[in-house]
Amino acid sequence: MIDVIVVGGGPTGTMLAGELRLHDVRVVVLEKETEPAKYVRSLGLHVRSIEIMDQRGLLERFLAHGRQYKIGGYFGGIQKPWPDRLDTAHPYILGIPQPITDRLLEERAAELGAEIRRGCELVGLSQDDQGVTAELADGTRLRSRYLVGCDGGRSTVRKLLGVGFPGEPSRVDTLLGEMEATEDPARIAAAVAEIRETEKRFGLGSLGDGVYRVLVPAEGVAEDRAAAPTLEEFRRRLRAVAGTDFGVHSPRWLSRFGDATRLAERYRAGRVLLAGDAAHIHPPVGGQGLNLGIQDAVNLGWKLAAEVDGWAPEGLLDSYQAERRPVAADVLDNTRAQMVLLSTEPGPRALRRLLSELMDFEEVNRHLMEKITAIGVRYDFGEGHDLLGRRLRDVRLKRGRLYELMRGGRGLLLDQTGRLSVAGWADRVDHVVDVSEELDVPAVLLRPDGHVAWAGEAQTDLLDRLPRWFGAPAG
């Protein structure tokens, strides 16, 4: 029997597969497309995702293919300087096209031993007390202990489960595509700069060799959400908004997206779970979608592995929904707010001017950037130290860096006292005795996802906390 079937081979699914393989969980990824997508939906990684790649030893691969930016404009497109004092060792956004992110994460999952099967479409599933049966379009049936739907906003897994997906339908559509343009690049740049003074859902960004990433408001909301727009529709909308179609031709791909916001009523139904866009959809403003899915996967991976391995404490797997669903709800709210700010109506434009004034205050600017980059996320672990529930930034130790010690996806006790012990949990938690001038607490216990499960110096307190996240001691 397969341990876990992951449905969907996008960044959420492949990140999850890699996380599970760190714990020797047998994983099969089912992807209905026969070839990787070549179009660019997401343009980069935010701070928390960059930190995750560093924690897993993947960052150098990503840096080799991306560009680092310290730019504002990530909340409703309001241009402000990058805020000072962000609590991270990686204060930048990594510009990297999604096809490269997809490829790097798929390669990592395969290197770790995940089996990735393309051209496999899920059409049915059932579950019992022992496992899940997945039925594929070709009649094949697969059996697994758990199944995770990472199959996007139109998730087959979610629909087969009958999990509700409440929210608001799209009220505005935006056309997005890649195509060539014959107009002079300087004229295109000048036109874009002028139009974006009032219409933020517009742009022609050069991809090189005369190819542009084109963004333009649609005329209305499409009845058939799966139907791609035509090149003529792009031309017509460009002429309506810009007065010219810039000579666009030879499209590579054409798509549309709306501003629908929906959140799954639950992330788990028995042995089946949801992650990424299968659990939540929202407008792409702020570039949070891909990042949110990757962070779902890192939260879920070690918990699901603990269930498979048999040491998970009661409630651990359910904590995935308890922690990640509120994070998604917050992203839905901030994207709703950003869509209002992008409106060309007088009221939203006045609100935009007011928020722009408020963002001149450093604390406001930093607070909003912490939302977008997800470094402000704090899970509710109860009362305790200020670090409790937060992810810990990478800190320099006497013998290296914290994140270098997290490659294996295990728990970690960073002990500056040298007096503590994780005896009984050594198969799940690494004990590192080292010191850091950047850490003003005697010791911290980190979960595999990098969030602080305990901070202090008393062995008795540590022994109270270890079973909550890492189960009963061995032996």
Secondary structure by P-SEA (a helix, b strand, c coil): cccbbbccccaaaaaaaaaaaaaccbbbbbbcccccccccccccccaaaaaaaaaaccaaaaaacbbbbbcccccccccccccccccccccbbbbccaaaaaaaaaaaaaaabbbbbcccccccccccccbbbbbccccbbbbccbbbcccccccaaaaaaccccccccccbbbbbbbbcccccaaaaaaaaaaaacccccbbbbbccccccbbbbbcccccccccccccaaaaaaaaaaacccccccccccccccccbbbbbbcccccccbbbccccccccccccccaaaaaaaaaaacaaaaaaaaacccccccccccccccaaaaaaaaaaaaaaaaaacccaaaaaaaaaaaaaaccaaaaaaaaaaaaccccccccccccccccccccccccccccccccccccbbbbbccccccccccccccbbbbbbccccccccbbbbccccccccccccaaaaaaccccccccccc
